[in-house]
Amino acid sequence: MREIKHWIDGRALAGGGASRLPVFDPATGEQQAYVVPATEQETGRAVATALAAYPGWRAASLSRRAEVMFRFRELVDANRKEIAALVSAEHGKTVADAEGEVARGLENAEFAAGAPHLLKGGYSEQAAGGVDVYSIRQPLGVVAGITPFNFPAMVPMWMFCNALVCGNTFVLKPSEKDPSVSLLLADLLRQAGLPDGAFNVVQGDRTAVETLLSHRDVQAVSFVGSTPVARHIYETGTRRGKRVQALGGAKNHMVVLPDADIGAAADAAVSAGYGSAGERCMAVSVVVAVGAGADPLVAAIRDRIARITVGPATDPAAQMGPLISAEHRDRVAGYLAEPGTAEVVVDGRDDPASRGPGFFLGASLVDRVGTDTPLYTDEIFGPVLSVVRVDTYEQAVALVNDNPYGNGTAIFTRDGGAARRFQYDVVCGMVGVNVPVPVPVAYYSFGGWKSSLFGDLHMYGPEGLQFYTRGKVVTARWPDPATSAVDLGFPKVR
């Protein structure tokens, strides 16, 4: 059985711990590899290696760092099919979906290659007599990323591309469920010219996470995952003096007004609800049908579900793959077994793929969902789309705003005034107007509000560069004996 190793100081290293965590092929249900979770000592070694590499990498010129990131971008592009194949093999998403993930990750390397322009400070000449004042941004030191299973290539690139180009060194703790991509990305960084030790990977579980959170040499932690864990990461890290950005869960609503194009709205709901088997933090999980459009919208979604092909990534016809594990598949299916007063329009457990090998569950549609039921309150994170019916626009907005999550939302309408009002009214970090999955391009930043984000700064883009650097202001006067004098008063600007 293949061991998926750690990456420390520029090379792959076998784990020295006693336990093993299985890595499954979700399409067959069979174990295909394992990881040996990093011990506290092994995680500490990765941090120490990153700390040793930091002075040299920080001293590298901005142009040198940008050059490495540009080379990395070219290597990712050249190897995108291999990266996507690894994602499909361990996560289960279709090849087309995996290639889309790599493409969106690639945008972050492209953005980072242009970071020197955004890392410029400001300069004020003659702020006082003979005094100049200027600001600079400097890296933090060793930073860590803790990433989820659902985007094993893209989310790490959200973090380490900006962190490295800013002059930090990095320790990545990927999900133990699909960890192979992390080693391929590490090797591509090495090929791009990143010095050994500047990027390290520790495979593992909670032991590695808690070690990174408590280690005095880790200056900042980035995290993407569930809200309970995000809250723990944020509270633990900040209590120990670290800078933390922790992205949590979501319950993304798609509001469909009566004037919307029903066909386009149904296409969007199906694409955003069932892509990657619903295992996306930006997946649409609730369709809010306003007024008279509800019945035709539900019928249109049901008709489109019937045409979805569920199967393994090796099947070119497959549009939706399996879930990540048997336990998660069973948990998601449990919502269909106990829908309460809601109406199960399409039961994914009836899909033929759900009865075969692997962790498959077909696309499911549940109508007339009550807002006090687990179908609505829980982050299901699977191919279950709930429909909540309301009478008015105001009720729809109140529903979105009252939800504890605030990751993404969307509105479908032909009314530009209603769309503009929605973006003004809604309490949410990312908004789509006739766009069901409003994930920002890499030169903006990604992040939600409310319980979807713990921290002050969003992920990647300009706020990512801000997160991985800190400001310093220098006030300078070159000695002039003719104007030098003792003055015990508070400095004044004249």
Buried (B, 14 or more C-beta within 10 A) or exposed (E): EEBBBBBBBBEBBEBEBEEBBBBBBBBBBEEBBBBBBBBBEBBBBBBBBBBBBBEEBBEBEBEEBBBBBBBBBBBBBEBBEBBBBBBBBBBBBBBBBBBBBBBBBBBBBBBBBEBBEBBEEEEEEEBBEEBBBBEBBBBBBBBBBBBBBBBBBBBBBBBBBBBBBBBBBBBBBBBBBBBBBBBBBBBBBBEBBBBBBBBBBBBBBEBBBBBBBBBEBBBBBBBBBBBEBBBBBBBBBBEBEBBBBBBBBBBBBBBBBBBBBBEBBBBBBBBBBBBBBBBBBBBBBBBBBBBEBBEBBBEBBBEBBEEBEBBBBEBEEBBBBBBBBBEBBEBBBEBBEEBBEBEBBBBBBEBEBBEBEBBBBBBBBBBBBBBEBBBBEBBBBBBBBBBBBBEEBEBBBEBBBEBEBBBBBBBBBEBEEBBEBBEEBBEBBBBBBBBBBBBBEBBBBBBBBBBBBBBEBBBBBBBBBBBBBBEEEEEEEEEEEEEEEEEEEEEEEE
